[in-house]
Amino acid sequence: RYGETTLAHLDRIGVLSDRWSCAHSIWLTPQDRDLMAARGAIAVLNPESNARLGTGVADAPDLMRRGVPLALGTDGNGANDNLVLQE
């Protein structure tokens, strides 16, 4: 729609920053990862719901190498069966 990735669009309009958190972060291009690192945007990984839905796996080692801050999250019960990270 915009001729660029969602993260590139967010950066172009000036909203990608260290106050931005990106849920899942599983379909990022290398350029998107660099943008996130440069702006301090946080990748919120939701591994349990990604596994349940079969949507993919975030490349946490690459995100960390590039300096992207990481956090863990959960989705609602409909996509995750629970809201507990330790199960």
PyMOL commands that set and color helices and strands:
alter all, ss='L'
color gray80, all
select helices_A, chain A and resi 6-12+30-39+47-53+60-66+77-80
alter helices_A, ss='H'
color red, helices_A
select strands_A, chain A and resi 21-23+42-45+70-72
alter strands_A, ss='S'
color yellow, strands_A
deselect
rebuild
show_as cartoon
